[in-house]
């Protein structure tokens, strides 16, 4: 995975919110749990889910995101419009800088990112939590096989590549998503709500 990033400066004295960085291997169910949390928190101004920019057309059943061409993505990077950006699996991914503006207003901002960009991402807010959504290898292998995108050998190689996860300053927690969606989503919700502030959130 090649990596390009534009960092957004957030002063700890100004940022009263918290940045939640969601990571995890393919097949762990990150999108499923995040969708459940997004639905449960809809209308609560204390929470904001960053919408990713990806050089992939929208597809039924896939992550809801903003799409663009590689040329448009490169221009957005050059103009400093992306707080974070990275390349993986032949695609470009980005978190728009505007998606993090709620931090200064006290919001809990949740972003789905690549684990390789954690060292840069965890510097973007004074309060940062990394949530690693994962599952036992046997569960991951079964879910990946059900997608039908990779051979058994490819899946085994993918799982073997998973490296230990570490952070420099962010709090790191893991969710074992080998239970029901309701149970996994409840654990994610508990973590997110533990970070919320009770001040009035400005819409400015």
Secondary structure, DSSP 8 states (H G I E B T S, - for coil): --B--------TTT--SEEEEEE--TTS-HHHHHHHHHHHTTT-TTEEE--EEESS---TTS---EE--HHHHHHHHHTT-EEEEEEETTEEEEEEGGGGGGGGGT-EEEEE--GGGHHHHTTS-SSEEEEEEE--HHHHHHHHHHHTSS-HHHHHHHHHH------SSSEEEEEE--S-HHHHHHHHHHHHHTT---S-----
